[in-house]
């Protein structure tokens, strides 16, 4: 229940950091196999969102007429609301 409240509050306010990109290429050549990742990290940690829409390579080394969009948001939590936990002794 608490997570829904936090997400609702985060959605109501604009993000502290926001990046959007749209890329189009006639040809994309993949030179090395592996996974690509994009993360957004804020400290103190708030609500972070990353949405990447891009075609899958599916084993191909070259993809023609590529279109990809990236939208990332970062919300910084209120430092005053942060609770410090004492380590057990």
N, C-alpha and C positions, 0 to 999 in steps of 0.2 A: 504494500500500500504506500509506503514511504517513497519508493522509487517512482511511482506514478505522480506523486505530488512534486517531487524534484523535477521530473521531466516536464510537467505542466508549467512550472514556474520558469524553467529554462526556455521553453517555447514561447512564452509570453514576452520575454525581453530579447532585444537584438543581441547577436553574439559580440563578444569582445574582439575577436579576430575572425575574419572571413576572407577566404580565397576562392575565387572561381576562375576556371580556365576552360576554354574550348579550343581544341586543336584539330586541324584537318591536314592530312598529308596524302599526296598522290601514291606514295609508296613508303612502306615501313619495313626495314630489314632488321631481323633479329640475329645478333651475332653470338649471343651466349644464352644457353638454356638456364632457366631458373624462374623464380617468382619475383614479381615486383610488388612493393607494398608502399602505402602512404599512410602515415599516422599523424594525428594531431595530439599533442600532449600539453596540458596546462598545469601550472603549479601555483597555488593549490588546485587540485584537480576538480574541474567542473564538468559540464556536459560537453563532450566532444563528439563531433559527427564528421564522417568522411564518406562521400558518395562518389564512386568512380564508375563511369559508364564507358566501356571500351570493348572492342571485339576480342574474342579469344583467338589465340594463335592456332590452337589445335594441331600442333606439330609443324606448322608451316614456318618457313624461314623468312618469307616475304609476304606481306599483306598489302593489297592494292586498295586505294580510295578509303583510307582510314579516317574515322571521325571519333574523337574521344572527348568527354567532358569530365571535369573534376570540380567538386564543390566540397570545401572543408570549412568547418566552423569550430571555434574554440571558445568556451565560456569559462572564465576564471571564477572559482568559488570565492565567496566572501572570506578573507583571511580571519576575520573576527569570529566566524562561525566554526572555524577549524578546531577540533578538539585534539589535544595531545594525550596520548596514552602512556602512562608510566610503565616501564618495564617491570615485570615481577622480579622479586628478589628472593 
